[in-house]
Amino acid sequence: MITYILATCIPGNEKEVIQKIKELPNIVEVNGIMGKYDIFVKIAADDVTKVDSTISKVRTVPHITSTISIPVLYDQGGTIDDET
């Protein structure tokens, strides 16, 4: 199961937030981005409880002010990246 998170954080704290997110379980990718959101996160796990747990941990990282979670819907034509 794959879920993406778009996160906003307090300006100037992006590098610290990215580093903390990288340390969490089930994190596949973390990038700083520009625009309405500051950070892009990709989560992959073999069951929904692990994904939910990781989302909760991301949301509690200091300096994050908001998040939006985007789960992949495979039955609508999404692709599975080697089941991760």
Protein Blocks (a to p, Z undefined) as FASTA:
>chain_A
ZZdddddddehilmmmmmmmmmpghiabdcddedjbfbdcddddfbfklmmmmmmmmmmp
ghiabdcdddddfknopacehhZZ
